Amino acid sequence: MKDIGTNDILLTVENLQTHLFTKRGVLKAVDGVSFHLRKNETLGIVGESGSGKSMTALSLVQLLPRPVGKIVGGSIRLDGDELVTKTEREMSQVRGKKISMILQDPQSSLNPVFTVGSQVMEAFKCNSCGRRTDKELQNDVEKALQNVQIADPHRRVKDYPHQMSGGMKQRVVGAIAISCEPLVLIADEPTTALDVTIQAQYLRLLNQIKKSSNLSIIFITHDFGVVAQMCDRVAVMYAGRIVETGLVKEFFENPAHPYTEALIQSIPCLDRKDERLLAIEGQPPNLWNLPEGCRFAPRCPHVMDICRKEYPPTKTISDQDEDEHTYACWLERGVDCEK
């Protein structure tokens, strides 16, 4: 992995709180999430379904389900600009130009009644990428499709989504997301609907786009192979909070939080043919009725009395030069208490 500087933070999220106000009650989907993203860095966000990964991503671009979803606290600063306080009109000038998102299902991201060319062109028009003639816009669309390695873009711009494979549709969605060269690209499990071969091609394409465009990427995934291949750092989420962050190498070789340990031990390994895979007992907590202390306590093999009473402080393992390795747990692992 590349060396990461210390003074090039592009995106800072502090104590982000996103709640869903439903008839059943208030669901704390994102409850005090903090992390940062540096220039030309890929941050992986991992965790079980329902941990708050996608809701965190939707909060960053303010595309929460209305009217139930609302950011109730925290800060999101992108390139020095606070996003939480922006109006919808102001955010429309940020999306696409500064931050974009690739959703996990391209089939639902594309309108079936419009050609892919018209949908990519709409991204250029909506994001006001300069005053362009129709011919210039057409050239921009074809170039965008060519950049995501769609063959014969001059012909493909006239195709409808149903005429393309899943992999090609995902590339079209990617072309829309990077059409106006944003600073940050959020990829929300973009390879979920793709087979293994196409997935590998798509990941290579994302890496190529990142290098050529100096993109910073937030990559949301369940796949630890993707994490190892794509990411510089990792943030592990559980029940609406980040429980551990660190460099990818530290994540795999020296996990600090019991939940991270359990996730890694549940990965099949060809070198351990005779060993049973670890299963994490129990279920994630009900987000409508969260426990008072650590949210992983009911499933943790190292649980202590204090774990059930108080949420643990964030601690820093201070033996890394490039970046902090933090975790939220009452267990002591040669750390300094951060807060």
C-alpha positions, 0 to 999 in steps of 0.5 A: 500500500502507498504511504499516507501523509498526515496533512492531507485529510479531505473528509472528516466525519465527527460524531455523526448521528442519523436517526430514523423516526418511525411509528415503532420508535426512533431507530439509531441507524448511525450513532456517533460515527467518526472517521476521516478520509485522506486524498487518494486513499481508499477507506473500507467500511465493513460489518454485518448487514444492518450495522449502519454502513449504507446509512452512513454513506447516504448521510454523507450525500444527504440522500436519506429516506424522507421524511423518516431519516434525519441527521440529528447531530455531528459534522461532515466536513468535505474539503473544509466545507461543512455539509450537514448544515447545507440546504437541499439546493446547496447539496445539489451543487456538491453531489457529483462535483465533490462527492458521488455514490455508486449504489449496490444495485445498478438495475434499480439505479438506472431508469429502464425507459431512457437510454444509457447515453441520455442518463449519463448526459443528464449527469453532465447537465445536472452538475453544470460541468461548464456550458456545452453544446449537444455535440460536446455533451455527446462526446463527453458521454462517449468518453465517459463510457470509454473511461469505464471500458465499455466497448464501442461507446458510440453505439452503446449510448443508444442502448437501454439498460435491459440490453446490457449485462449486469457488469456493463450496467454497473460500469454505466453507473460508475460513469455517471458517478465520476462524470464530473470528477468528484473528490470522493467516490462512495462505492456501496457494495458495487460488486454484490450483483456481479459474478467473480470474474466480472467483479475482479475486472470491476475492481481493477477498473476502480483502481485504474480510475482512482490512480488516473483521477486522484480519487478518494474512495469509501468502499463499503463491502462484506468481502474481506478479499475486496478489503485486502485488494482495494483498501488502505485503511479499514473501519469496522462498524457494529450496531451503528458505531465504528468499533475499530479503525486501522491500516489494512495490514494491522486489521488482518494481522493484529485485530484489537476488538473482539468483533474484528477478531471474530470476523477475521476468524470466520473467513475460510482459509485454505491452510486450515482445512481441518479447522472449523470456522468460527461462528459468531453466536447470537444476533446483532442488537435490536436498534430500537432497543440498544443495550446500555453498555457495549453493543457487542457484549451479549455476543462477546467471549471476553465480556466483563461486568463493566461491558454491560454497564458502560460503553467503552472508551476509544483507545489508540494503539500507538505503535504505528507511524502512518496512522492511528489504530483505534478500537472501542473496548474495555480490554487492554491491549497495550493502548493509550486511552483517547477519550 
